[in-house]
Amino acid sequence: MTQPREPLISLALYHLFKWSAVSPMLYGYFQARVYGAENVPPQGKLVVVSNHASDFDPPIVSCCVRRPVAYMAKQELFEVPVLSTLIRWYGAYPVNRGAADRSAIRAALASLERGWAAGIFLQGNRTPDGRITDPKLGAALIAQKARAPLLPVSLWGTHNIVEKGQYLPKRTPLTVRIGMPIDPPALGDRAALQAVTQRCADAINAMHDLGR
């Protein structure tokens, strides 16, 4: 059975942005090291989970896993002409603040059905050092509903890209490590979701602890 793929225009936009901007900055300016890219399923449903410490994280993750990754974006961005079309092509989906959990889950599931990988920051918000201390259950719930594997990704060094009081990205070394896919929870009860969520968090933190 043929796996669904992202729309052709989205694939084209992904490769254009990756090779013209993200990849040169990642490998040239930040001198990034990437380990484990061979662990990424090239197509099919996939929930990419990572730590989060910088606004640069979404394009870095998508570049390193070598396939487009759909992330949530605030509803207001989809009300801007032209920008709305561009970010939809790039895989972003709108989330209403105040009802973020329900709308994010529905949108992520819809993206997975259309062949996208869904990107989710395991803790939700940014952390000052990149480590995960309070993982949320949303990624495991989405994986369970979609029957999609979870792919743990560790971003090391992105918390140093923009320091307090700075406006331009600092030239700092980055390391991205991609772990082995983790099976989704067999059940949707809280205990099963917590077990898989903690397994993802432990995998990401263990890779993060390896440093550069």
C-alpha positions as CSV (number, residue, x, y, z in Angstrom):
1,M,0.0,0.0,0.0
2,T,1.4,3.4,-1.0
3,Q,2.1,5.8,1.8
4,P,0.6,9.3,1.5
5,R,3.1,12.1,1.0
6,E,3.0,15.8,1.5
7,P,1.6,17.9,-1.3
8,L,4.2,18.5,-4.1
9,I,4.2,22.2,-3.5
10,S,5.0,21.7,0.2
11,L,7.9,19.3,-0.7
12,A,9.2,21.9,-3.2
13,L,9.0,24.7,-0.6
14,Y,10.6,22.6,2.0
15,H,13.6,21.8,-0.2
16,L,13.9,25.4,-1.4
17,F,14.0,26.7,2.2
18,K,16.2,23.9,3.4
19,W,18.9,24.2,0.8
20,S,18.9,28.0,0.4
21,A,18.7,29.1,4.0
22,V,18.5,26.5,6.8
23,S,21.2,24.0,5.7
24,P,23.9,26.7,4.9
25,M,23.3,28.4,8.3
26,L,23.1,25.1,10.2
27,Y,26.3,23.6,8.8
28,G,28.2,26.7,7.9
29,Y,27.4,29.3,10.6
30,F,26.6,26.9,13.5
31,Q,29.0,24.1,12.4
32,A,26.3,21.6,13.4
33,R,26.9,17.9,13.9
34,V,24.0,15.5,13.2
35,Y,23.9,11.9,14.4
36,G,21.3,9.3,13.7
37,A,19.6,10.6,10.5
38,E,19.5,7.0,9.3
39,N,16.9,6.3,12.1
40,V,14.2,8.5,10.4
41,P,11.5,6.7,8.5
42,P,11.5,8.4,5.1
43,Q,7.7,8.5,4.8
44,G,4.6,7.5,6.5
45,K,3.0,8.7,9.8
46,L,5.6,9.9,12.3
47,V,5.5,12.0,15.5
48,V,8.8,13.9,15.9
49,V,9.4,14.8,19.6
50,S,12.2,17.0,20.8
51,N,13.4,19.3,23.5
52,H,12.9,23.1,22.9
53,A,15.1,26.0,23.7
54,S,15.0,28.4,20.7
55,D,12.7,29.8,18.0
56,F,15.2,28.3,15.6
57,D,14.3,24.7,16.6
58,P,11.5,23.9,14.2
59,P,13.4,24.5,10.9
60,I,16.5,22.8,12.5
61,V,14.5,19.7,13.3
62,S,12.9,19.6,9.9
63,C,16.2,20.0,8.1
64,C,17.9,17.3,10.1
65,V,15.3,14.6,9.8
66,R,15.3,15.1,6.0
67,R,11.6,15.4,5.6
68,P,9.0,18.2,6.1
69,V,7.7,18.4,9.7
70,A,4.4,20.1,10.4
71,Y,4.3,22.3,13.5
72,M,1.4,24.3,15.1
73,A,1.3,28.0,14.8
74,K,-1.0,30.6,16.4
75,Q,-4.3,31.3,14.7
76,E,-3.5,35.0,14.1
77,L,-0.8,34.1,11.5
78,F,-3.4,32.5,9.3
79,E,-5.3,35.7,9.1
80,V,-2.5,37.5,7.2
81,P,-2.9,37.3,3.4
82,V,-0.1,35.6,1.5
83,L,1.6,34.5,4.8
84,S,-1.3,32.2,5.6
85,T,-0.9,30.4,2.3
86,L,2.9,30.1,2.6
87,I,2.9,28.7,6.1
88,R,0.2,26.2,5.2
89,W,2.3,25.0,2.3
90,Y,5.2,24.6,4.7
91,G,3.0,22.4,7.0
92,A,1.9,24.8,9.7
93,Y,-1.5,24.3,11.2
94,P,-3.5,26.9,13.2
95,V,-4.2,26.5,16.9
96,N,-6.6,28.6,18.9
97,R,-5.1,29.8,22.1
98,G,-7.3,28.9,25.0
99,A,-8.4,25.7,23.3
100,A,-4.9,24.7,22.2
101,D,-5.0,21.1,23.4
102,R,-8.1,20.0,21.5
103,S,-7.4,22.0,18.4
104,A,-3.7,20.9,18.3
105,I,-4.6,17.2,18.6
106,R,-7.2,17.5,15.8
107,A,-4.8,19.4,13.5
108,A,-1.9,17.1,14.2
109,L,-3.9,14.0,13.4
110,A,-5.1,15.6,10.1
111,S,-1.5,16.4,9.1
112,L,-0.5,12.8,9.8
113,E,-3.3,11.5,7.6
114,R,-2.0,13.8,4.8
115,G,1.5,12.2,5.0
116,W,3.2,14.8,7.1
117,A,5.5,14.2,10.1
118,A,4.0,16.0,13.1
119,G,6.5,17.9,15.2
120,I,5.8,18.4,18.9
121,F,8.0,19.8,21.6
122,L,7.7,17.3,24.5
123,Q,7.6,20.0,27.2
124,G,5.6,22.4,25.2
125,N,7.4,25.5,26.2
126,R,11.1,26.4,25.9
127,T,13.5,25.4,28.6
128,P,16.6,27.5,29.6
129,D,19.1,24.7,29.1
130,G,17.4,22.4,26.6
131,R,16.7,19.6,29.1
132,I,13.2,18.2,29.5
133,T,11.9,18.2,33.1
134,D,8.1,18.3,32.7
135,P,7.1,16.3,29.6
136,K,3.5,16.6,28.5
137,L,1.3,13.7,27.3
138,G,0.0,15.3,24.1
139,A,2.6,13.7,21.7
140,A,1.9,10.2,23.1
141,L,-1.8,10.7,22.8
142,I,-1.5,11.8,19.2
143,A,0.8,8.9,18.4
144,Q,-1.7,6.5,20.1
145,K,-4.6,7.8,18.1
146,A,-2.7,7.9,14.8
147,R,-0.9,4.6,15.4
148,A,2.3,6.4,14.5
149,P,5.8,5.9,16.0
150,L,7.5,8.6,18.0
151,L,11.0,9.8,17.0
152,P,13.1,11.3,19.8
153,V,15.3,14.2,18.7
154,S,17.8,16.0,20.9
155,L,18.9,19.6,20.2
156,W,22.1,20.6,22.0
157,G,23.3,24.2,22.0
158,T,20.2,26.0,20.6
159,H,19.6,27.7,23.9
160,N,22.8,29.7,23.2
161,I,21.7,31.0,19.7
162,V,20.1,34.2,21.0
163,E,21.2,35.4,24.4
164,K,19.3,37.9,26.5
165,G,19.6,41.4,25.1
166,Q,20.8,40.2,21.7
167,Y,18.8,40.4,18.4
168,L,21.1,38.5,16.0
169,P,21.9,34.8,16.2
170,K,25.2,34.0,18.0
171,R,27.7,31.7,16.2
172,T,27.5,28.8,18.6
173,P,28.2,25.1,17.9
174,L,25.1,22.8,17.6
175,T,24.6,19.1,17.9
176,V,21.5,17.2,16.8
177,R,21.0,13.6,17.8
178,I,18.2,11.4,16.5
179,G,17.2,8.3,18.4
180,M,15.4,5.1,17.4
181,P,11.7,5.3,16.8
182,I,9.5,4.4,19.8
183,D,6.3,2.5,19.4
184,P,3.1,4.4,20.2
185,P,1.1,3.5,23.4
186,A,-1.1,0.4,22.9
187,L,-3.8,2.1,25.0
188,G,-4.9,5.6,25.5
189,D,-5.1,5.5,29.3
190,R,-3.0,7.9,31.4
191,A,-0.6,5.2,32.7
192,A,0.2,4.0,29.1
193,L,0.6,7.6,27.9
194,Q,2.9,8.5,30.8
195,A,5.1,5.5,30.3
196,V,5.8,6.2,26.6
197,T,6.1,10.0,27.3
198,Q,8.7,9.3,30.0
199,R,10.6,6.9,27.7
200,C,10.8,9.7,25.0
201,A,11.9,12.2,27.6
202,D,14.6,9.9,28.9
203,A,15.9,9.2,25.4
204,I,16.1,12.9,24.6
205,N,17.8,13.8,27.8
206,A,20.3,10.9,27.5
207,M,21.2,12.1,24.0
208,H,21.4,15.7,25.3
209,D,23.8,14.7,28.1
210,L,26.2,13.5,25.4
211,G,26.9,17.1,24.6
212,R,28.9,18.1,21.6
